[in-house]
Structure formats: structure tokens, C-alpha cells
Amino acid sequence: MKTRTICAITFCAVSWWNATPAASAEFFGLGRVPGGEYIQAWDLSSDGSVVVGRESRGEGWMPWRWTVETGLEILECGGYSRCSAIGVSGDGSVIVGKGGNVFAPPDQEAIRWTTASGMEILEILPGHGQCGLHNVSDDGSVLAGWCDSVAVRWTESGIESLGVPDPNRYNDSSVRADSI
């Protein structure tokens, strides 16, 4: 039987819906972390077992990951006041996003979280100041995002410009990493 998994933001709370054909659907909240105002879901793994997003806390945001095994957990933010987990690999092992500070440098840097290594700040495209990640390939080997308003990708070889403006830089959506 095929299972469909859908993640939705409802009434400022993230919820999980798991339905199988010809069966009744389950719909339940993913939880909240004490001190948070609201949470937003940004992406989920291919099988829906990992969901990522950010939680609002006053002037800042904290990145989070949810799994069936661990529930909702805050990811390391490296002392930044604003971090967002925006994309997750198909297998759920690599999470990408951005981090920075409110009204203080650095404004935004590209961040990758892995189950093996934790948080890692990625290099900036030479001649550019701000970077962020939108998406990651299914196996986690290619990361897609922007530096200033230029579309870029990160691979094991490093960062490279795609030579085109990223028109989606400000709304946190971009080209699927598998397609570049």
C-alpha cells in the first residue's frame, strides 16, 4: 500500500498528516518548544520522515528538525540570532538553510547541518557578502542557493556561480538542486 505524507502549517502550528488510500487519515501536531511563539515548516524528506523549518522567538528564529523517533528538536545555530532550516535531502541526513544576526554582521550565511557533523558554515562566493541555501539534492551532495542575488551551488569541489540572477532570493524558494 502506498502512503502519502503531507506537512502543513495550520493555525500557526505545524501538523503531520499521514494517509493511506482507502484508510482514515491521521492528523496530529508536531509539537512546540517552550519559549517559541510559532513554528513554520519549510521542507520534508522524500518519505516524509524528516520535516524541517524555523521557530520564531522574539526578534529571532531557531532552526528545527522533526522526526518520528525524536520529535521536534532545535538545531544548533552557532550563536546567530536568526537561523532557518529551509531544505532537507531526500534521505533526511542533510539540512540546509541560512543564519545571521539582527542588525549586526554577518547578515546571512549559508549553513548545512548533517547528522554526522552538525552545523557547518559554508564558504561565500568571492566578491559577495550574503549567502543562503534553499535546496539540497536527494543524496545531499549538491546544495543550491544564492550569494547576494546570484544563483549558486555548492558541491564537494566548492562553490560556483550559475551565472544568472536568483529571482527567488528573497522568498526562500529556488531551483531543485538535483536539476543543476
C-alpha positions as CSV (number, residue, x, y, z in Angstrom):
1,M,0.0,0.0,0.0
2,K,1.3,3.4,-0.9
3,T,1.4,6.0,1.9
4,R,1.0,9.7,1.3
5,T,2.6,12.1,3.7
6,I,1.7,15.8,3.8
7,C,3.1,18.5,6.0
8,A,1.1,21.7,6.5
9,I,1.2,24.9,8.5
10,T,-2.2,25.3,10.2
11,F,-3.3,27.8,12.8
12,C,0.4,28.7,13.4
13,A,1.2,25.2,14.4
14,V,2.9,22.6,12.2
15,S,1.0,19.4,11.7
16,W,1.6,16.0,10.2
17,W,-0.9,14.1,8.1
18,N,-0.4,10.6,7.1
19,A,-3.0,8.9,5.0
20,T,-3.2,5.6,3.1
21,P,-5.6,5.0,0.3
22,A,-9.0,3.7,1.4
23,A,-8.0,4.3,5.1
24,S,-8.7,7.1,7.5
25,A,-6.2,9.9,7.8
26,E,-4.2,10.8,10.9
27,F,-3.6,14.5,11.6
28,F,-1.6,15.5,14.6
29,G,0.6,18.4,15.7
30,L,4.4,18.1,15.6
31,G,4.7,19.8,19.0
32,R,6.3,23.0,20.2
33,V,9.4,24.0,22.0
34,P,8.9,26.0,25.2
35,G,9.6,29.7,24.7
36,G,8.7,29.7,21.0
37,E,6.0,31.9,19.5
38,Y,5.1,29.9,16.4
39,I,6.8,27.5,14.0
40,Q,6.9,27.2,10.2
41,A,7.6,24.1,8.2
42,W,9.7,24.6,5.1
43,D,10.5,21.1,3.7
44,L,10.3,17.4,4.2
45,S,12.3,14.4,3.2
46,S,11.2,12.1,0.3
47,D,9.4,9.7,2.6
48,G,8.1,12.4,4.9
49,S,10.0,11.0,7.9
50,V,12.0,14.3,8.5
51,V,10.4,17.8,8.5
52,V,12.5,21.0,8.9
53,G,11.6,24.6,9.5
54,R,12.1,27.5,11.9
55,E,10.6,28.7,15.1
56,S,10.0,32.4,15.9
57,R,11.5,33.7,19.2
58,G,11.1,37.4,19.7
59,E,13.4,39.1,17.2
60,G,15.0,35.8,16.1
61,W,14.4,32.4,14.6
62,M,15.7,29.0,15.6
63,P,16.0,26.1,13.1
64,W,14.4,22.8,13.9
65,R,14.0,19.2,12.7
66,W,11.2,16.8,13.4
67,T,11.4,13.0,13.1
68,V,9.0,10.3,14.3
69,E,11.8,9.0,16.6
70,T,13.0,12.3,18.2
71,G,10.0,14.6,17.8
72,L,10.7,18.3,17.4
73,E,14.3,19.3,18.2
74,I,16.1,22.7,17.9
75,L,19.2,22.6,15.7
76,E,22.5,24.3,16.6
77,C,22.5,28.0,15.5
78,G,26.2,28.9,16.2
79,G,25.3,32.0,18.3
80,Y,23.3,33.6,15.5
81,S,20.0,35.3,16.4
82,R,18.3,34.2,13.2
83,C,18.6,30.7,11.6
84,S,16.3,28.9,9.3
85,A,16.3,25.2,8.2
86,I,14.8,25.6,4.7
87,G,15.6,22.3,2.8
88,V,16.3,18.7,3.6
89,S,17.8,15.9,1.4
90,G,15.6,13.0,0.3
91,D,17.0,10.7,2.9
92,G,16.8,13.4,5.6
93,S,20.5,13.3,6.5
94,V,21.4,16.8,5.2
95,I,19.6,20.0,6.1
96,V,20.3,23.4,4.5
97,G,19.4,27.0,5.3
98,K,20.8,30.3,6.4
99,G,21.9,32.1,9.6
100,G,22.8,35.5,10.7
101,N,22.2,38.3,13.2
102,V,19.6,41.0,13.5
103,F,21.1,44.5,12.8
104,A,24.7,43.1,13.1
105,P,27.1,41.3,10.8
106,P,27.0,38.8,9.4
107,D,23.6,39.4,8.0
108,Q,23.2,35.9,6.4
109,E,25.5,33.0,5.8
110,A,24.8,29.6,4.1
111,I,24.5,26.8,6.6
112,R,24.5,23.0,6.3
113,W,23.5,20.6,9.1
114,T,24.4,16.9,8.8
115,T,23.6,14.1,11.2
116,A,27.3,13.2,11.2
117,S,29.0,16.7,11.5
118,G,26.3,19.0,12.9
119,M,26.3,22.7,11.8
120,E,28.7,24.0,9.2
121,I,29.0,27.5,7.7
122,L,29.8,27.3,4.0
123,E,32.1,29.5,2.0
124,I,30.9,32.7,0.4
125,L,31.2,33.3,-3.4
126,P,34.2,35.6,-3.8
127,G,33.2,39.3,-4.1
128,H,29.8,38.7,-2.5
129,G,28.6,39.3,1.1
130,Q,25.4,37.3,2.0
131,C,24.6,33.7,1.1
132,G,21.8,31.3,1.9
133,L,20.7,27.8,0.9
134,H,17.3,26.9,-0.5
135,N,17.6,23.3,-1.5
136,V,19.6,20.1,-1.5
137,S,19.8,17.1,-3.8
138,D,18.3,13.8,-2.7
139,D,21.7,12.4,-1.7
140,G,22.9,15.6,-0.1
141,S,25.9,16.1,-2.5
142,V,24.6,19.2,-4.3
143,L,23.3,22.3,-2.5
144,A,21.5,25.2,-4.2
145,G,21.0,28.8,-3.1
146,W,22.3,32.3,-3.6
147,C,25.0,34.8,-2.8
148,D,23.7,38.3,-2.8
149,S,21.3,38.0,-5.8
150,V,23.3,35.4,-7.8
151,A,22.2,31.8,-8.1
152,V,25.0,29.4,-6.8
153,R,25.6,25.8,-6.0
154,W,27.9,24.1,-3.6
155,T,29.4,20.6,-4.2
156,E,32.3,18.7,-2.8
157,S,34.5,20.8,-5.1
158,G,33.3,24.1,-3.6
159,I,31.0,27.0,-4.5
160,E,30.3,28.1,-8.1
161,S,28.1,30.8,-9.6
162,L,25.5,29.6,-12.0
163,G,26.0,32.9,-13.9
164,V,22.4,34.1,-13.5
165,P,20.5,36.2,-11.0
166,D,18.4,34.3,-8.5
167,P,15.0,35.9,-8.8
168,N,13.7,33.9,-5.8
169,R,16.5,35.1,-3.4
170,Y,14.0,36.9,-1.1
171,N,11.2,34.3,-0.9
172,D,13.4,31.3,0.0
173,S,12.5,29.2,-3.0
174,S,14.8,28.2,-5.8
175,V,15.8,25.6,-8.4
176,R,15.8,22.0,-7.2
177,A,19.4,21.0,-6.5
178,D,19.1,17.7,-8.4
179,S,18.4,19.7,-11.6
180,I,21.7,21.7,-11.7
